[in-house]
Amino acid sequence: MTEQFPYAAVACGVLHNVFYRKPSEAFLTELNAAELTAQWPRFGTDPAPALAMIQSSLGNDEPDAIERDYYQLFIGPGPMAAYPWGSVYTDKENLVCGETTHAFIQFCREQGIAFELPHNEPEDHIGLVLAVLGQLFEAQDEAAIKALLAHHLLPWSHRVTEQMAEHAQTGFYRGFGELTAILLKDWQQALDVTPDKRVLHK
């Protein structure tokens, strides 16, 4: 799969923006113009149905509707439909900044990756973890890629995408949730990664 690492890095960059940033009208316009159904890289599983869902939403849903969906899934106010932090799932009390958060921070330090975040927030946000994964794909560091997937993302990421499938109100986020699940499954299989077994509490 190493020849596909640059494409995986680009995919991670897009997913980082989808999960971590409020969907600005400029970003949605850019995605719509990019014709994802034709341009998105293939890694194994056919992503066409997920991409078609995203493209249809970009063409038919108002930007305000997509933004409202982003807030109800990942921001609030109130309980979030799809909590984006790993420790919410891995911590018995569903607390942010739990043990797995600190393990991910330590992993990033060992890789020489430092966070410069606009706010004081937990680093194990799925959008930030995907950004780090993208950097590792770009660096062609297969050992670190496999370690991040096995220890810091795959043990809990499926809960985020499952919650998106259940609660997203636009095809944009339903599609990106499905696309993320497909990519992570494909990369797990291609790199022969065995995720840590963790009891999830949410």
Secondary structure, 3 states (H helix, E strand, C coil): CHHHHHHHHHHHHHHHHHHHCCCCHHHHHHHHHCCHHHHCCCCCCCCHHHHHHHHHHHHHCCHHHHHHHHHHHHHCCCCCCCCCEHHHHHCCCCCCCCHHHHHHHHHHHHCCCCCCCCCCCCCCEHHHHHHHHHHHHHCCCHHHHHHHHHHHHHHHHHHHHHHHHHHCCCHHHHHHHHHHHHHHHHHHHHCCCCCCCCCCCC
